[in-house]
C-alpha cells in the first residue's frame, strides 16, 4: 500500500476499516512471530527505525523545517478527522494533493536532506580513522587555533573586518569555483591573516578559507543566509558566516568592522563572544584536543551518535588565571551541540568547566521517534504482511493407543474429520497445506470402558506455536465409546486368552 492509497482509506469508510485492522493487529497479532529469531529481528527493526527517525528529527529540530514538519503533521491529522467525519469535499482535496505534496517535501526539505546525507558521510569516516593520524594532528590543531585567535584578537581591537571559514570534513570546493576566489595555499599564521584582511589589501573582500591547516584561498564569496533569527544590526559578513556554517560542518569566524567584536557561526547559528579567550575555548571544543583522543573507540563513538548533550558552563574562581567566563561565552557553549567527555562528568578546557547536561528536548525526540517507529512497524505489518484466516479440513488421528492395549480396551468414534480455522500472518499461511496440520485425540489418560469426550488438539509441522492461533474448530471435541475387548476362552491351560480382532474405527 502506497501513501496515497493510505489516504484514500479515509474515504467511504476505508479509514475505519484500516484502523480496525490496526487495532486488531495490536490486540491479536502483535505476538504472532514465526520464531524467537523473528521476535529479535522485529525488535531490532523498531530500534533501528527509531534511531533513524531520531537522527532526522534532531537534524531539523533547530531549523525552520521543524515548523514545516509540525504543519504537515497537523494537515495529516486534519485529513484523518475529515475522513472520520465524512467531510467528502475537503477529504477529496487533501487526498488528491498527496502526490504534489510528496514532491514538495523534497523541495522544502532540500537543505535538511543535504545536511543529513553529508552528516552520514562524515560520521561514516570515523570507522576508518587511524589513531596515529589523530595524534599527529593535535599539534596542528593547536597551531591553527592559536594563529586564528591571535589574528582575530588584534583585528577586533583595530576594528578590521574579517571572515574566516574553517573547512572540516565537508568539502567547500563549490565556493572556490565561484570565479572570484584566489587560491593561495599559504602557511597559516596570524600575520598572514592580518595582511590579507588589511583594509587596503586587494584580497580583503570576501572570506578566507582554511583547508588542512593552510590558507587555501581568499576572496571567497559565500552565499548569504536568509535566517530569520539574525538581528537587523548584523551586516553582510555575519550573514555570510551563517551561510557558510549551514554548508555541512564548516565553522565561520567573524570580526566586526563596526563593533570590534568576534563572533563564531556553527550549524547555522551565530554566537557573539566577548574576547579572544572565549574563541580559543570554543575552537578547542569544536576541533578537539588531546583529551578527545581517549574518546575515539568505536563503542564510545557509537554512543556519541545517540548522545547529543548540551554543555553547561560553570565559572571557576580557584585562582587568578581562571577568570570569570562571560555570559555570552556560556550561552555559546551551552548552545553548541557537543558531547562531554565519556566517562568523565567534568572536563576543564582553558579554565572553563564543562559538564554533561541531559535536556528534555532530547528525551522528547527519542519518545517521538519511538512512537513513530512503532506506528510505522504496525503499518508495514498491516499492509505488507497482514493477519489472515484460513480454513482447513483434516483427518483426526489418534495417539496413546498403547494405553488402550495395556488395559485391553478398544474404541469407536463417529467423527473422523475436523474443520479448523487458523489465524496467522499471510506469509506464514500462504504455503500451508493440509498434511502439515495434525489433528489428534489422546487416549493416554483412559483407564476403563465408558463414553468420553476427547478434545481435538491441533498442531502444525515446521511452524512455531508463536506464529499462529486456532480460532475455531468443528468439532471441538470428539465423543468416543470405550469398551472392553472380547476374549475367546483358552483351548488349553497353558494358553492366554486371545483378543478378538474388533479394532475400533
N, C-alpha and C positions, 0 to 999 in steps of 0.2 A: 504494500500500500504506500503510494507516494504521498507527500504532504498535501497536495491539492485534493487527493481523494479523501484524506482525513478531514479536511474542511468541508467537503461535500457531505460528510456524515452528519453535519449539523442540520441538514435539510431533510424534510419528510420523515422525521423520527429516527434517522440514522444516528444522530447524536446520542439519543437514549440507548439505542442498540449497542453502540460502541462502548459506552460507559457501563452498560450492563455486562458486556463481555469483560471489561476491565475489572469490575467488582467480582465477577465470577472467577477471574484469574487469580485475584488476591485471596478469595475465600477458599477456593477448591484446588487451584492449580499451582499455588506458589511453591509447594513442596513436591511437585511432580518432576523428579530428576531421575535420569536413567541410571545413575550410579553416584557413589561418593565423589568420584572424579568430576562428574558433571556439576555437582554442587560446588566443588572447588573452583572450576572454570567460571561458573556463573558469578561467584563472589569476586573472583579476580577481574572479571569483565566489569562489574559495577565499580570496583576500586579504581581500575584504570580510567574508566569513563569519568568518574568523579574527579580524578587528578586532572584530566584534560579540560573539563569544564571549569574547574577552579583556576587553572592556569589562564584560560581565556578571560574569565571574569576579572582576574587580578590585573591583566593587561589593560582592560578597558575601564577599570573601576575609577581611575583618576582622570578620565578623558570625557569629552563631550559625548562620545559614543555610549557612555553609561546612561545618559539621559535618553538617548535614542532607543536603547535597548529596553528601558522601562516603558517607554511609549509603545513599543512593539508588543510588549507583554500585555499592556492594558488593551491594546487592539485585539490581541488574541483572545483574551477573556471576554471582551465585549462580543466577539464573534460567537463564542460558545453560548453566552447568555442569550443572544439574539436568536440563535437556533433553538435553544431550550424553550423560549417564549413563543416561538413560531413567527417571528418577525421576518417574513419572507423577503421583502424588498431589500432591507439592509443586509440580510444574510447573503442574498444573491450578489449584491455589490461587493461585499467583503470577500466572499469566496472566489469570485472571478478576478479579484485583484491580487490573489496569491502569487500567480506566475510573475506578474510585473513586480510585486514586492520582493520576490526572491532575487530577481536581477538587481533591484535597487539596493538590496542589502550588500551585495558585493561592491557596489559603488560607494555606498555610505560608509562602510567599514573598511574601505581600502587601506587607509593608513594603519589601522589596527591590525588588519590581516598581514600587512607587510612587516609590521613590528613583531608580530607573533612568529612569522617564519624566520625572520632574522634572529630572534631570540632563541628559537630552537636550534638554528645553525650555530650560534655562539655557544650555547650550552653543551652541544654535542662534542665540541672540540676538546673539552677537558678530559675526555676519555683517552686522549692520545697525547696529553701534555706531559713532557718529561720533567721530573723534579729538578734535575740538574740545570735545565734551561731556566726554570723559575728562580733557582738560587743565584744564577749568574745575573738575572735581571733585577735583583734587589738594588744593587748599586746604581744601575742605570735609572731605575725609577726614582731613587733618591736624588740623583743629579738633575733629572728632568724637573722634579718638583722644586728644587732649590733655585734653578735658573728661572722658572716661571714666577715663583714667589718674589724673588729679589727684583725682577724686572717690573712686576705689577706694583710692588710697593713704591718704587721710585716713580713710575709713570702716574700712579694715582696721586702722589704728592705733587707732581708737576702738572696735574690735570691734562695728561696726554691720553687721548682716546686710543683704545686698543681692543682688538678681538682676537683671541687665541682659541683655536679648535684643536682638541686632543683626539686624534683618531685612535680607536681601540680595535675591537675585532671586526666591526662593520666597516668595510671599505667605503671611502668617500671619493672615489675616483670620478664620479659624475660631476662633482664640484670643480675638479681640476680641468675638465674638458669644457668648461663654460666659455673659454676663449679669452678671458681677461686674466686668468691666473698665470703667475710666473713661477716656474719650477726652479727652486734654489738648491735643494738637497745640501743644506749647510749645517754646520755644527750648531747645536742648541746651546746658546749662552745668554745670560741676561743682557750683556752689551749688544749682542746682535739683535735681540728683540727690541731693545730701546732704539736702536738705529733704524730698524725697519719702520717703527711707528712714530719716528720723529716727524713733527708737523710739516717740515719742508721736504721730506723724503718722497720720491715719486712712487714708493711702494706702500705708503701708509694707508691708502684707501683699501678697504676690504679686510679680509681676515688672514691670519697666518695659520697654516695647517701643520701640525706636528705629527710625523709618522715615524714610528720605530726609533724614537728618541732624537730625531733630527728635524730641522726646519725644512719641510719638504717643499712648501710653496707659500707664496704671499699673493696679495691682491686677489684672494679667493672671494668670490661673491656667493653669498648664501641666501637661499630663499627665505623671505621674512615669514614669521609665524603670524597666524591670524587668531592667536589665543585671545579669548575674551577676558581672561584673568589678568592680563597685563595692564598696569596702570598707565594713564594717559601721559604722565610726565616722562615715561621711558621712551628713549629715542630709537633710531634705526638699528644701532648696534645691539641693543637689548633684544629687539625683535629677531634680528638675525641670529643672536646667540640661542634663543629659544628654538628657532627653526633648525639650527644645526643640531641641538640636543634631541630633537624629535627624529633625527635620522639615525636609527639604530641606537648604539650605546655611546655616541660621541659626548664629550664634555666640552663646554664652551665657557671661556672666562672673559669678562668684560671689564675694562677700565673706563669709567665715565669721564668724558671730557668736560662736562658741565659741573658735576658734583664732586669729582675726585674720589669716587667710591669704587670698590671692587665687588663684582657680582659673579656668580657661577650658575650656569644652567645645566641641569641634569634631568633627563627623561621628560623634557617639555616643561620644566618648572624653573623659575628664576629665583635665586636667593641672593639678597644683598648682604654683604659682610661688612664688618667694621674695620678690619685691619688685615694685614698680610698673614699674621699668625693663624687667623681663622681659616684663610685659604689653604695654608700649609696643612692644617689639621684635616680638612675635608679631602684634600687631594691624597694625603696618605691613606685615608679611609677608603677612598674610591679606587685608587690604583694599587693598593695593597702594600704590605710591609713584611718584614722578616717574620713577624709572628704569624702572618697568614699562611706561611709555608707549612705549618703544622696542621693546616686545615684542608690539605689537598688530597686526602684519601678519598676513595670512591664513596664509601658509606656516608661520610660527612658531607660530601658534595651533593649526594642524593637528598640528604636531609635538608640542605640549604634550598633545594628546589621547592620543598614544601614549607620551609620556614621563611617568612618574609617579615621578620620582626622589625619594628622601627626602633630607633635608638633614642634613648633618653640621656640628656647631658646633665651632669651634676657638678656644680662648682667645687673646686678643691682649693682649700686655703691652708695647706700643710706648710708651705714655705713661700718665700717671696717669688720664686720662679714660677710657681703655679698661680698665675694671676686669674682674677675672675673672668669667666668667659662671657661675652656679650650675649644679650637676649637674641639678637639676630643669628648668631652662630648656633645657639641652642635650637632655634626654630629650624634652621637649615639642616642640622644634623638629625633632628627629630623627624624631619620630613623625608630625607633621602632614604630610600629603601636599601638597607644593607644589613646583613645578618651580623650579630655579635659573635665573638669567638665561641665555637662549640666547646662545651665542657668548662668554660670559664664564665662566670656570671659577670665579672667586671674586667674591662680592658682599659689600660691607660695609653693614650696616644697624645703626645705633645701636651701633657698635663691635663688632658680632658678625660674624665672617666665616663665610659660608655657602658651602659647596662642593657641587657636584653629586656624588651618590654612587649609581651604579647598584647595585642589590641583586639578590640571587639570586632572590628571590621573583618579581620582575617577569619575569625571563628564564624562570623555570619556568612562569609563567602564559602567556607567549607560546608556549612549546613545547606546553603542553597545549591551548591554543586552536588551534594549527595542526594538531595530530594530530586533534582532534575535528572540525575543519573538513574535513580531508582524508577522514576516515571518512564524514562526512555527505555529502560530494560523491560519493563512491563509492556510498553507499547510495541516493542520489537517482538516480544513473545506472542502478544495477541495477534499481530498482523502477519508474522512470518512462520510461527510455529504454534498455532492456537490449540486450545484444548478441544478435543472432539470425542465423540462416542461412536463405537462400532458394535454391531450385534453379530454374535456367532452362535451356531448350534453345533454342539459337540457331544460325543457319546460319554456316558457315565461309566467310569472304571471303578474297580473295587481294589481295596488294599486291606491287609490284615486277615486274609483267608486262612493263614496258618493257624490262627487262634480258633477259628471255627473247626478246623480239622482236629485240633487238640482236644476240643470238647465234644467231638462227634456231632457237630451241628451243621445244618445246611440252611439255605436262604432262598427266598423268592421275592422278586421286586417287579412291579409293573412298569416303572419308568426306566427307560434305557437311554434317554437323551435329555439334555438340558440346554436351554437358550439363555445366554448371558449377554449383558451389555457392559462393555469395558470402556472406561474413561481414561484418556491419556493424551499426550501430545500427538499432533498429526504425524510428525516424522517417526514417532515410535510405533504407531498403529498402522502406518501406511503399508508395510510389508508383512504384517502379522497374518498368519494362516492358521487354519483350524487345527492342524496336527501339532502346533506349538502349545495349544491350550489343553491342560489336563484338568478334567472334572472328575473328582473321586469321592467315594464314600468309604468310611473307615470302619472295619469290623473289629478292630483290636481291643475294644472295650466290651465286647459281647461275651457273656459267660453262660447264658441259659436261653432256652427257647422262649418265644413270645413275639409280639408285634412292637417294633421300634421305629422311630423316625430319625433317620441319619441325615445330618446336614451335608450339602454338596459343597465341597471345597474346590476352589479354583486357583490354579497356578499356571504361570506361563514360562516356558523354557527360554533360557538365554535372555531374559528381561528381568531387571531388578524389581523387587516389590515396591520400591520407591517410585517407579516410573508409571504406575497405573493403579486404578482402583476399580473394583467391580461394583457398579451402581445398581445392578438389577440382575436377578436370575430366576428362571422359571423351569422347573420347580426349585424352591429354595431348599427343600429337604425332600427326602425320598422315604416313603413308608415301606419297610421291609419285614416280611414274615420269617422269623427264625424258628426252625423246628428241628427235632431230634432225628438223626439219620436212622432209617430202618435197618435192622440187623437180621441175618439169617442164622438160625441155630447151628452150632458146630456139629460136624459129622463124626468127630471123634474127640476124645477127651484131651488130646494134645493140640487141638486147633483153636485158634481165636475166632471170634465172630467176624465174618466178612461183611463190611458195609456195602449196601446196595448202591448201584450207580444211579442215584437220583439227584445229581447235581442241580443246583438252582440256576435260574435264568439270570 
